[in-house]
Amino acid sequence: MSLRTAGSVLVVFLWSVAVVLGQDGWSVKYTTQSICVLKGSTVNISCSYTYPSGYTVTTTFWFTKYNAVGPVSLSDDTDYNGRVTYREDKENGHTLTITDLREKDSATYMFRFTDQTGKWRYTGKPGVTLSVTGLQVKVTGGHQDKTLTCSTTCTLTDNPTYIWYKNGQHLDESTSPQYKDPVSSNYEDGYSCAVKGHEDFLSPAVCVQGQDCNRVTYNKRTICALKGSTVNISCTNFSLYNITSSLWFSPKQSDSWRDELIPEDLTTDPGYAGHVEYVGEKERGHYTLRITDLREEHSAEYKFIFNTQTSRWGYSFPGTTLTVTDLQVKVTPATEAGKRTLTCITTCTLTDNPTYIWYQNGHKVKEDTSSLDSDSFSDADSYSCAVKGRDDLLSPAVCQKCWSVTYTHQSICALKGSTVNISCSYTYPSNHEIKTAFWLTKWSGKEAEDLSSVPGYEGHIEYLGDKESDCTLRITDLRLSDSAGYRFRFITSGEKFHGSPVPLTVTDLQVKITTSLFSSWVTLTCSTTCTLTDNPTYIWYKNGHKVKEDTSSQYSDYLRDPDSYSCAVKGHGYLHSPAVCVRGQNCWSVTYPHQGVCALKGSTVDISSTYDIGDDTITSSHWFSSKQSSSWKDELVPENLTTDPGYAGRVEYVGEKERGRSTLRITDLREEDSAEYKFIFNTQTSGWGYSFPGTTLTVTGLQVRIEDPTNIIEGTCLCLFCESICFLQDNHSYIWYKNGQRLIRHETKYLYLKPVSSEDTGRYSCAVENYEDLHSLEETLTVRCEYVGYNSRTTH
């Protein structure tokens, strides 16, 4: 659960000199070229766009970076999850809003739009440069003449007014970032600064004399507690002087304060009436806030402040973040043996490892862990769970024939380039019939947007479910931009229902190196941006040779200058990390630009690599395929592909060897050429290992598939698919033929006939542009014409 404190939010609207870029009627006009805003705030970046008459714009988005497919919409970028919204107006205006700004959001933002054909795409360059900065108090000068400066990494927009605080209390306002009054020499005092109107984004407090300022320490930075339960939030404090008063508050409630710079006691807040009390041993500096009968709206950050005879403890320092959750029962599908598992889940990890209680039809049946296993669960029975000590806080009861969507994993972390199954099951009353079932990541207006129709997902997703109970989604060739929340939705004869989203995070692998100045050993870590699902086994490579396989993500070895290391996950060896040098940048390595290549049967493909041999000299090098190992004289000594009879006359080496590049070219591709191809080299002292993953080639033909070929009736809608067994790279345009004649204005892999008529009857085939001679076989389409008259129906 994402929590955010309430209070003033910095929203910057850009209304400055317009920047117009465009040609031939296509243009984007930005309201400014650059802006500097505060970390944690909100920014609106606006533009307007034009395009020639006769076109219809169907896709609009903002982006900062590209992937292999093209620009990545910020709404699909995992770095901006839940923080980005787009807003359009009727006059071709478009506004990007980014909330909770972070320093890594500093980038150049560009707007892009696409017409209905997908052929015309226009990006407004150079875009708007956004710089995000925090506030820092810099202290300069001697013991008696210190100067304080509220420092930023860029010049804030709109000439802000700076506010200074001593121990969290308002001191001064000025358009200068320097504090103009004398600085206190009191060891008790600390200073912080903010920008007027946006006091939520204070700088950290700085002690100007010594290190022993007043302080508060919280026992727990985060707490997860059950809705309806009681929680204690505790802290200890240090003060050079006796405390005269103290209180707890939540910045989330600042809108209700009489003065937004003076926090008010939580015990006086109407929203907490009857819910809060103070307990603890004040004489020992222990203070505890107790909140009873917790509600979801109590999820917030809580802070403690105090007053002494001479100063007051400020409220800018982080407190304890409380997350309030309820309980839900998750049902996993039955195994082949008929065993089913029920799991009592929460949105956060409950504090203090509680014991769970299980109920069947309202009767207590077990007291154990959060899971309940059985092979005798009845679909007619309902199940719920609770936590021991709060038996009254039961989860909603679940049954197998209710409205429900249940996911096997509440969140998934998967490797870039891999395939993931988001497994789920669903239930609904027996008197309903499933009409439509699909997955989505976002809504288009008020309608759910079927993922299969979203650009960028074609050939990339597959629905493995059915219209009964299975709703599993498969996503292949995962990209970082696929990180999103995925939810399943189904429509019956009378109702619509969707599950909560399953967060998917896509990560790559990186090797991180830890060395010691006093040792020749190096420790390597195979690092990811999230914790991979299902406890993987890691594989380590040294100079291309497999050296270790273990469940630990770390590996230690003796340090040598020319050595390079990379890692992979077992079962996904081709998705290895880049090789890294343990010292400097000059070591043995082989890098493949593409880990997988999809090419048409009969075409030509280039499989490339770059390599580094450090300070050595290559004595020999060649390409090989492990698929051919049965024909080698020694299965541990790979043989040159140019000597393989199966490739005779079809392979050659091209590239610039003097620049460390080698390319294998295979012509007249055949389906049996589908294999993994690797490049190896030998030097006078050693060589690059043959176990290091290379590039996997998949050779495919084209095939026309007709959706629901047994029910093609005039007047209905029909879609023809130009299919391949893998996803062709390079965003090819497709060509469609009817009775051997090319169809104009049909350039995607889908041919839509809306509506289909008897004139559409014929033989259809497809090809990829520039490979017209490699077209698919023809498929015959027959359209039925139905005429319904008085008490009669005729089919032709």
Beta strands, then each sheet from edge to edge (+ up, - down):
strand 1: 11-13
strand 2: 19-23
strand 3: 26-30
strand 4: 34-38
strand 5: 42-50
strand 6: 57-66
strand 7: 71-73
strand 8: 84-88
strand 9: 93-98
strand 10: 107-115
strand 11: 121-123
strand 12: 128-133
strand 13: 136-140
strand 14: 147-151
strand 15: 162-166
strand 16: 169-174
strand 17: 190-195
strand 18: 206-207
strand 19: 215-218
strand 20: 222-226
strand 21: 231-238
strand 22: 243-249
strand 23: 276-279
strand 24: 286-291
strand 25: 300-308
strand 26: 320-325
strand 27: 328-332
strand 28: 340-345
strand 29: 356-360
strand 30: 363-368
strand 31: 371-374
strand 32: 383-387
strand 33: 404-407
strand 34: 412-415
strand 35: 420-422
strand 36: 424-427
strand 37: 434-440
strand 38: 443-444
strand 39: 447-448
strand 40: 461-463
strand 41: 473-475
strand 42: 484-492
strand 43: 496-498
strand 44: 502-507
strand 45: 510-515
strand 46: 521-527
strand 47: 538-542
strand 48: 545-550
strand 49: 554-558
strand 50: 564-569
strand 51: 580-581
strand 52: 588-591
strand 53: 596-600
strand 54: 605-613
strand 55: 618-625
strand 56: 651-654
strand 57: 661-666
strand 58: 675-683
strand 59: 695-700
strand 60: 703-706
strand 61: 718-723
strand 62: 734-738
strand 63: 741-742
strand 64: 750-753
strand 65: 762-768
strand 66: 779-781
strand 67: 786-789
strand 68: 792-795
sheet 1: 1+ 5+ 3- 2+
sheet 2: 1+ 5+ 9- 8+
sheet 3: 4+ 12+ 10- 6+ 7-
sheet 4: 4+ 12+ 10- 11+
sheet 5: 13+ 14-
sheet 6: 16+ 15- 17+ 18-
sheet 7: 19+ 21- 24+ 23-
sheet 8: 20+ 26+ 25- 22+
sheet 9: 27+ 28- 31+
sheet 10: 30+ 29- 32+
sheet 11: 33+ 36-
sheet 12: 34+ 44+ 42- 37+
sheet 13: 34+ 44+ 42- 43+
sheet 14: 35+ 41- 40+
sheet 15: 38+ 39-
sheet 16: 45+ 46- 49+
sheet 17: 48+ 47- 50+ 51-
sheet 18: 52+ 54- 57+ 56-
sheet 19: 53+ 59+ 58- 55+
sheet 20: 60+ 61- 64+
sheet 21: 63+ 62- 65+ 66-
sheet 22: 67+ 68-
end
